[in-house]
Amino acid sequence: MPQFAATVYLGLGANLGDRLANLRLALAHLQTLARLEDISSLYETEPQGVSDQPLFLNAVCRVTTGLEPQALLRFLKNLEQEIGRQPGGQKWGPRPIDLDILLYDDRVVDAPELTVPHPRLAERAFVLVPLCELAPELCHPLLGKTMKELLASVGEKGVRKIAPRAWEKGERSEGIADAEA
């Protein structure tokens, strides 16, 4: 029986294929090595970096896991490939799934393959909006600001809520259906 010791916040995103199905599949597989504790509402967001691509579906989840950060990253990268993401694609380009470690307890990791907290966490409304839903008072371990304070500094432009919490349970809401049409 695995030990679930660390609290981890993960960012989930998808903008290719059946975006909703890809996110649900990722959450289902994630639960083989982590306990899903909470998940935000679902948001449709504008792409960052490369603007000529489809809109994203984004959410944030809180999990507990016994995996160390690098082992969790390897698991997430393998899961992305299982869902159809090709390694070495265009940076910030379109993808069927994107899984990012945003925060891992209050640990700081600075390794060639992994940086935690996520290096662009404080700049991205598409991560901060759903993260604030789960943990507005959570403090960024390097910046010393809460998620709510970070969100106030970047605003919510380009982030539109399309489904309330529990979207992952399989009920298709009208907003998600419209987004997938």
N, C-alpha and C positions, 0 to 999 in steps of 0.2 A: 504494500500500500504506500503510494508516494506521500511525502510530507508536503503540506502546503504552507510554506513559511513566509514567502515574500508576497507583498501586495504590489501588483504591477498594473499600470494603465497602458492600454494598447490603443493605437489609432487604427481604424479600419477604413479603407477606401476602395472604390471600384468605379471605372468609367467605360469598360468594354464588356460586350456580351450581356448576359442577364445579370446586371449589377446586383440586384437584390438577392438572387439565388447564389451568386458568388460570395456575398457577405454572410448569408446564412450558412453556407457550406463551410466557410472559414471558422465561424463560431462553433459549429458542430465538431469539427476536427480539433479545434483548440481545446475542447473539453477532454481530450484524451490525456493531456499532460498539464492541465490547469483547471482550477475550479472557477467557473464563471460566477462572479459575485453580483455584478450589476452591469447594465448596458444603457447607454443614452438613447434619446430619441434618434430618429434618422433624419439626416439633412442632405439636401441637394446643394452642391457648391460649385463655384466657378473654378476651373483649373488654375494652378499656379505655375509659373515658369514658362510653360508652352501653352499659349492661349488657343491655338487652333486644334482643339480636341473636344470630345464630348464632356458634358457636365459629370461631376462625380456624385456618388452617394457616399456619405461619411457618417461615422459613428465612433464613439469611444466606449471601451469596456474596461471594467476593473476585474482582474483575476487574481487568484492566489496560486502560487506555484512553488515547487521545490527546486525548479531548474535555476541554475545560475544564469546571469545575463547572456553570456556567449552561447550557452546551450539553448536557451530560449530563442535567441536570434537564429541559430541554425535550424531549429524546429520551424520557426516562422518562414524562413526562406524556402525550406523544403515544401511547406504547405502552399506557399505562393506558386511554386512550380507545379504542384499537383493540380492546382486550380487553373493553370494555364499561363501564368506569367513566365515569360522567357527571360533568362538572365542576360545581362548586358544590353538591355533595351535603352531607348533614348531617356536621358535623365529628365525626370519630371514629365515624361511623355505618357500617353494613354496606356492603361493596363487593366487587366481583368480583376486584379486584386492587389492591394498594397497593405501590408501589415507592419506597423512601426511600434517599437518600444518607446513610449513617451517618458514614463517615469518607472523606476524600479525601486520601491521603498524610497528612502532618501539618499540612495547611493549615487555616486558620481563615477561613471565609467568613461575613460578616455583611451580607447584602443583603436588600432587602425580600422577594424571592421565594425566597431560599435561605439557610439557616443551616447551616453545617458546622463542627464536628461537629453531628450532629442534636441539637437542643436537649433532647430527652427521653431520649436514649440512656442516660444514667447511671441512669435511674429505671425502666427497663423490662426486666423479666426475660425477656419474650418475644423481645427483641433480644439481651440479654446472654448468655443461655444458648447460643444457636447461635453467637454471635460468639466466645465463649470456646472453643468447639469448634475454631474456625479459628485464633484468635490470642489465647490467654489472656494473654500477656505484652505485647500491644500497649498502648501508653500513650495515654490520652486527652490530646490536645494542650493542652487548657485546664485540666483538673483535675489532671493529673500523676499519675493513678492508672492501674494496669493494668486491663484488662477483667475479669480474675479478681478484683481488689480491689473493683471496682464491683459485680460480681455478688454477692460475699460480703456487701456492705452491703444489697442488696435481696432476696436469696434467690431461690428458684426456684418459689415458689408460683404455681399456675395454669398451669404449663408442663409438658406431657407429651409425651415423645418417642414418635412413632408409626411412624417408619421410619428405618432407618440411612442413612448416607451412600450416595450413588448412587441415591437414590429417583427422581431426575429422569430416569434412563435409560429409563424406561418399564416397568419391572417393577412390577406392582401387588403390594404385600405385603398380607398379611392385615390388618395394623393399619390400612393406608390404606383398604382396602376397607371395613372396619368403620366408619371415620371418615366415609366418603362415603355409606354406606347410609342 
